[in-house]
Amino acid sequence: MNTEVTVVEGDAHTRFVGRVNVGYNESRRVRFEYTVADAIDRLGSYHRYQLLIEKQPGSQFDGVTVTITLPPGAQVVSATPEPTSEYQLGPSVLEFNLALTRDIWITVIYE
């Protein structure tokens, strides 16, 4: 399955929009990778990355795994919600396994 993704630039955010058709009583696994450079807010000596994951209206339950790789040398100060796991493979990596029952903000502050 190859789905075209459209990038929509907004004043305060960027949307990645794509369509995946899922038949009745079926499921699909979708993997989406991207790199951001200008989506980081400076907070003094800290940096903040935020990601909003929106629940699809009408869907019963979606499980979502989000993996965030920080820039080389960066150290996590805080993350919300609590990451499922955090490890070092060169750069710091945070993994979030989320039950998408509502829209969820992921916020990572690092230095």
VENFEN-V965563 format. One record per backbone hydrogen bond with DSSP energy under -1.0 kcal/mol. NH is the residue of the N-H (numbers start at 1). CO is the residue of the C=O. If there is no record, write none. Layout:
# VENFEN-V965563
NH:CO, NH:CO
This chain:
# VENFEN-V965563
6:17, 8:15, 10:13, 15:8, 17:6, 26:23, 41:48, 43:46, 46:43, 47:110, 48:41, 49:108, 51:106, 53:104, 59:56, 64:98, 66:96, 68:94, 70:92, 74:71, 77:109, 78:109, 80:107, 84:95, 85:95, 87:93, 89:91, 93:87, 94:68, 95:85, 96:66, 98:64, 100:62, 101:99, 104:53, 106:51, 107:80, 108:49, 109:78, 110:47, 111:75
